[in-house]
């Protein structure tokens, strides 16, 4: 029986872990939302680990608002970098294996082909830089770690994400202006959760960095079309290709992960 702490359990990925827990009776889960465990509070993190007797920690706690991170870099680094360091220190002290969720945004998007695990990182926005700093701190502190970079993560049931936004706006009859200037691999939280639990928690001992996506490269425009088709809305929705779509944060043109 493995005992697993899941931080950030109130987010879309954490909620998917909660839904999947019953499928893994060999694992005992302890779910902590960001309100219940502030990963940026080192003392609180240490106290949680000392009382938990965990074998694994799956760190889903993250500042994921890419746009807001540009205006609040200190908050992004506080959670994504300092929080990762606090978790890694607590894992090391208590002999816990860490599974850290990272991102395709650690790359700059200039590569023509898919990014390999060993490719040079060069984030071009605050969110990516904060997540990369978290990766570096974990590697420095804790040998027993899995860092899993994923991309364009979405849940069909939970959270504020592209899938649910497109579906909601399409059902409301709103015009959908979507860019094709970025290319990546959408990843369903359900698939990522199963990968982590089957490969990392129940089997794999080859620590290090991994890439995991659903494996189908596409643009945001392509993804929007797929969402509409899945939900029978292709003929009803107003989908418009917007080549001039602007965001505050710079985004990698290509963030496909191999």
QUIURRA-V912632 format. One record per residue. N is the residue number from 1. PHI is phi in whole degrees, -180 to 180 (NA if undefined). OMEGA is omega as a letter, one per 30 degrees, with the letter a starting at -180 (none if undefined). D_LAST is the distance of its C-alpha to the last C-alpha in Angstrom with 2 decimals. Layout:
n=N phi=PHI omega=OMEGA d_last=D_LAST
n=N phi=PHI omega=OMEGA d_last=D_LAST
//
This chain:
n=1 phi=NA omega=l d_last=32.64
n=2 phi=-100 omega=l d_last=29.98
n=3 phi=-107 omega=a d_last=30.79
n=4 phi=-126 omega=l d_last=27.96
n=5 phi=-92 omega=l d_last=28.36
n=6 phi=-115 omega=l d_last=26.22
n=7 phi=-88 omega=a d_last=26.79
n=8 phi=59 omega=a d_last=26.50
n=9 phi=-73 omega=l d_last=27.45
n=10 phi=-92 omega=l d_last=28.83
n=11 phi=-85 omega=a d_last=25.61
n=12 phi=-62 omega=l d_last=23.53
n=13 phi=-74 omega=l d_last=21.25
n=14 phi=-61 omega=l d_last=24.34
n=15 phi=-66 omega=l d_last=26.32
n=16 phi=-68 omega=l d_last=23.78
n=17 phi=-59 omega=a d_last=24.11
n=18 phi=-63 omega=l d_last=27.84
n=19 phi=-67 omega=a d_last=27.78
n=20 phi=-90 omega=a d_last=25.80
n=21 phi=-55 omega=a d_last=28.03
n=22 phi=-66 omega=l d_last=30.60
n=23 phi=-78 omega=a d_last=28.16
n=24 phi=-128 omega=a d_last=27.86
n=25 phi=-65 omega=l d_last=31.52
n=26 phi=-81 omega=l d_last=30.68
n=27 phi=-120 omega=l d_last=29.37
n=28 phi=-100 omega=a d_last=31.76
n=29 phi=-102 omega=l d_last=30.24
n=30 phi=-125 omega=a d_last=31.72
n=31 phi=-97 omega=l d_last=30.45
n=32 phi=-125 omega=l d_last=31.29
n=33 phi=-75 omega=l d_last=30.98
n=34 phi=-66 omega=l d_last=30.88
n=35 phi=-74 omega=a d_last=34.63
n=36 phi=-83 omega=l d_last=35.23
n=37 phi=-143 omega=l d_last=33.15
n=38 phi=-88 omega=a d_last=32.59
n=39 phi=-66 omega=l d_last=29.90
n=40 phi=-80 omega=l d_last=31.31
n=41 phi=-98 omega=a d_last=34.60
n=42 phi=-60 omega=a d_last=34.41
n=43 phi=-66 omega=l d_last=37.64
n=44 phi=-66 omega=l d_last=36.70
n=45 phi=-63 omega=a d_last=33.39
n=46 phi=-62 omega=a d_last=35.30
n=47 phi=-63 omega=l d_last=37.97
n=48 phi=-63 omega=a d_last=35.55
n=49 phi=-69 omega=a d_last=33.93
n=50 phi=-64 omega=a d_last=37.34
n=51 phi=-94 omega=a d_last=38.58
n=52 phi=-96 omega=a d_last=35.59
n=53 phi=54 omega=a d_last=35.26
n=54 phi=-87 omega=l d_last=31.49
n=55 phi=-97 omega=a d_last=29.15
n=56 phi=-136 omega=l d_last=25.94
n=57 phi=-126 omega=l d_last=25.21
n=58 phi=-106 omega=a d_last=22.36
n=59 phi=-91 omega=l d_last=22.50
n=60 phi=-97 omega=a d_last=21.89
n=61 phi=-71 omega=a d_last=24.44
n=62 phi=-162 omega=l d_last=23.13
n=63 phi=-93 omega=a d_last=24.39
n=64 phi=-112 omega=l d_last=21.98
n=65 phi=-79 omega=a d_last=24.18
n=66 phi=-62 omega=a d_last=22.44
n=67 phi=-68 omega=a d_last=25.59
n=68 phi=-67 omega=l d_last=28.11
n=69 phi=-61 omega=l d_last=26.36
n=70 phi=-65 omega=a d_last=27.50
n=71 phi=-89 omega=a d_last=31.05
n=72 phi=-131 omega=a d_last=30.86
n=73 phi=-61 omega=a d_last=28.71
n=74 phi=-64 omega=l d_last=30.92
n=75 phi=-71 omega=l d_last=30.12
n=76 phi=-61 omega=a d_last=26.34
n=77 phi=-72 omega=l d_last=26.61
n=78 phi=-60 omega=a d_last=29.23
n=79 phi=-88 omega=a d_last=26.98
n=80 phi=-78 omega=a d_last=23.42
n=81 phi=-106 omega=l d_last=24.57
n=82 phi=-61 omega=l d_last=28.08
n=83 phi=-62 omega=l d_last=27.31
n=84 phi=-63 omega=l d_last=24.40
n=85 phi=-63 omega=l d_last=26.86
n=86 phi=-62 omega=l d_last=29.55
n=87 phi=-63 omega=a d_last=27.45
n=88 phi=-63 omega=l d_last=26.34
n=89 phi=-63 omega=l d_last=30.00
n=90 phi=-67 omega=l d_last=31.23
n=91 phi=-62 omega=a d_last=28.73
n=92 phi=-63 omega=a d_last=29.86
n=93 phi=-66 omega=a d_last=33.51
n=94 phi=-111 omega=l d_last=33.30
n=95 phi=57 omega=a d_last=30.97
n=96 phi=-112 omega=l d_last=28.30
n=97 phi=-85 omega=a d_last=24.60
n=98 phi=-104 omega=l d_last=22.46
n=99 phi=-113 omega=a d_last=19.35
n=100 phi=-106 omega=l d_last=18.34
n=101 phi=-90 omega=l d_last=16.32
n=102 phi=-122 omega=a d_last=14.60
n=103 phi=-145 omega=l d_last=12.82
n=104 phi=-67 omega=a d_last=10.44
n=105 phi=-76 omega=l d_last=13.85
n=106 phi=-76 omega=l d_last=13.98
n=107 phi=-105 omega=a d_last=12.58
n=108 phi=-90 omega=l d_last=15.06
n=109 phi=85 omega=a d_last=13.26
n=110 phi=-85 omega=a d_last=14.85
n=111 phi=-73 omega=a d_last=12.03
n=112 phi=-79 omega=a d_last=12.13
n=113 phi=-110 omega=a d_last=8.68
n=114 phi=-66 omega=a d_last=5.12
n=115 phi=-80 omega=l d_last=5.48
n=116 phi=-89 omega=a d_last=5.45
n=117 phi=-58 omega=a d_last=7.72
n=118 phi=-88 omega=a d_last=10.66
n=119 phi=-66 omega=l d_last=10.60
n=120 phi=-63 omega=l d_last=13.83
n=121 phi=-92 omega=l d_last=14.28
n=122 phi=-165 omega=a d_last=16.81
n=123 phi=-63 omega=a d_last=17.40
n=124 phi=-114 omega=l d_last=19.75
n=125 phi=-141 omega=a d_last=21.37
n=126 phi=-63 omega=l d_last=23.28
n=127 phi=-56 omega=l d_last=21.03
n=128 phi=-62 omega=l d_last=18.05
n=129 phi=-66 omega=a d_last=20.53
n=130 phi=-68 omega=l d_last=22.05
n=131 phi=-70 omega=l d_last=18.89
n=132 phi=-66 omega=l d_last=17.97
n=133 phi=-62 omega=l d_last=21.58
n=134 phi=-60 omega=l d_last=21.33
n=135 phi=-58 omega=a d_last=18.48
n=136 phi=-63 omega=a d_last=20.70
n=137 phi=-64 omega=l d_last=23.77
n=138 phi=-63 omega=a d_last=22.33
n=139 phi=-65 omega=l d_last=21.24
n=140 phi=-71 omega=a d_last=24.74
n=141 phi=-93 omega=a d_last=26.62
n=142 phi=-127 omega=l d_last=25.12
n=143 phi=-66 omega=a d_last=23.87
n=144 phi=-87 omega=a d_last=23.16
n=145 phi=-141 omega=l d_last=20.20
n=146 phi=-118 omega=l d_last=16.79
n=147 phi=-108 omega=a d_last=14.85
n=148 phi=-113 omega=l d_last=12.30
n=149 phi=-86 omega=l d_last=10.42
n=150 phi=-131 omega=a d_last=10.23
n=151 phi=-145 omega=l d_last=10.93
n=152 phi=47 omega=a d_last=13.94
n=153 phi=-71 omega=l d_last=15.50
n=154 phi=-148 omega=l d_last=18.59
n=155 phi=-117 omega=l d_last=21.37
n=156 phi=-77 omega=a d_last=23.72
n=157 phi=-111 omega=a d_last=26.56
n=158 phi=-129 omega=l d_last=26.34
n=159 phi=84 omega=l d_last=26.04
n=160 phi=-98 omega=a d_last=25.81
n=161 phi=-144 omega=a d_last=22.58
n=162 phi=-60 omega=a d_last=21.72
n=163 phi=-58 omega=a d_last=22.18
n=164 phi=-69 omega=l d_last=25.57
n=165 phi=-67 omega=l d_last=26.73
n=166 phi=-61 omega=a d_last=26.19
n=167 phi=-63 omega=a d_last=27.91
n=168 phi=-63 omega=a d_last=30.75
n=169 phi=-69 omega=l d_last=31.44
n=170 phi=-66 omega=l d_last=31.35
n=171 phi=-66 omega=l d_last=33.78
n=172 phi=-85 omega=l d_last=35.98
n=173 phi=81 omega=a d_last=36.19
n=174 phi=-80 omega=l d_last=34.66
n=175 phi=-73 omega=a d_last=33.15
n=176 phi=-107 omega=l d_last=29.35
n=177 phi=-103 omega=a d_last=28.39
n=178 phi=-126 omega=a d_last=24.61
n=179 phi=-87 omega=l d_last=22.61
n=180 phi=-118 omega=a d_last=20.09
n=181 phi=-82 omega=l d_last=19.47
n=182 phi=-122 omega=a d_last=16.16
n=183 phi=-131 omega=a d_last=12.93
n=184 phi=-160 omega=a d_last=10.37
n=185 phi=-125 omega=l d_last=9.58
n=186 phi=-58 omega=a d_last=12.79
n=187 phi=-135 omega=l d_last=12.93
n=188 phi=-76 omega=a d_last=16.27
n=189 phi=-58 omega=a d_last=17.80
n=190 phi=-62 omega=a d_last=19.22
n=191 phi=-72 omega=l d_last=15.99
n=192 phi=-65 omega=l d_last=14.83
n=193 phi=-60 omega=a d_last=18.39
n=194 phi=-64 omega=l d_last=18.56
n=195 phi=-60 omega=a d_last=15.42
n=196 phi=-63 omega=a d_last=17.00
n=197 phi=-70 omega=a d_last=20.42
n=198 phi=-75 omega=a d_last=19.77
n=199 phi=-87 omega=a d_last=17.37
n=200 phi=-89 omega=a d_last=18.52
n=201 phi=-79 omega=a d_last=22.09
n=202 phi=-101 omega=a d_last=23.31
n=203 phi=-151 omega=a d_last=21.77
n=204 phi=-62 omega=l d_last=19.22
n=205 phi=-122 omega=l d_last=20.85
n=206 phi=-87 omega=a d_last=18.13
n=207 phi=-69 omega=l d_last=18.03
n=208 phi=140 omega=a d_last=15.55
n=209 phi=-98 omega=l d_last=12.35
n=210 phi=-131 omega=l d_last=9.59
n=211 phi=-111 omega=l d_last=6.74
n=212 phi=-140 omega=l d_last=7.97
n=213 phi=-142 omega=l d_last=8.28
n=214 phi=-79 omega=l d_last=10.34
n=215 phi=86 omega=a d_last=7.78
n=216 phi=-117 omega=a d_last=10.16
n=217 phi=-67 omega=l d_last=9.87
n=218 phi=-165 omega=l d_last=13.41
n=219 phi=-90 omega=l d_last=15.93
n=220 phi=-62 omega=l d_last=18.20
n=221 phi=-63 omega=l d_last=20.88
n=222 phi=-60 omega=a d_last=19.01
n=223 phi=-65 omega=l d_last=18.35
n=224 phi=-61 omega=l d_last=22.04
n=225 phi=-60 omega=l d_last=23.12
n=226 phi=-64 omega=l d_last=21.24
n=227 phi=-62 omega=l d_last=22.92
n=228 phi=-64 omega=l d_last=26.26
n=229 phi=-64 omega=a d_last=25.96
n=230 phi=-59 omega=a d_last=25.16
n=231 phi=-107 omega=l d_last=28.25
n=232 phi=64 omega=a d_last=30.58
n=233 phi=-114 omega=a d_last=30.95
n=234 phi=-58 omega=a d_last=29.88
n=235 phi=-84 omega=a d_last=33.53
n=236 phi=-101 omega=a d_last=34.72
n=237 phi=-81 omega=l d_last=32.26
n=238 phi=-104 omega=a d_last=32.56
n=239 phi=-99 omega=a d_last=29.08
n=240 phi=-124 omega=l d_last=29.27
n=241 phi=-75 omega=a d_last=26.73
n=242 phi=-115 omega=a d_last=27.34
n=243 phi=-72 omega=a d_last=26.20
n=244 phi=-104 omega=a d_last=28.11
n=245 phi=-60 omega=a d_last=26.55
n=246 phi=-119 omega=l d_last=27.06
n=247 phi=-132 omega=l d_last=25.87
n=248 phi=-68 omega=a d_last=27.24
n=249 phi=-86 omega=l d_last=23.97
n=250 phi=-68 omega=a d_last=21.85
n=251 phi=-121 omega=l d_last=18.44
n=252 phi=-65 omega=a d_last=15.38
n=253 phi=-66 omega=l d_last=15.43
n=254 phi=-128 omega=l d_last=11.70
n=255 phi=-127 omega=l d_last=9.57
n=256 phi=-68 omega=l d_last=6.55
n=257 phi=-102 omega=l d_last=3.79
n=258 phi=-73 omega=none d_last=0.00
//
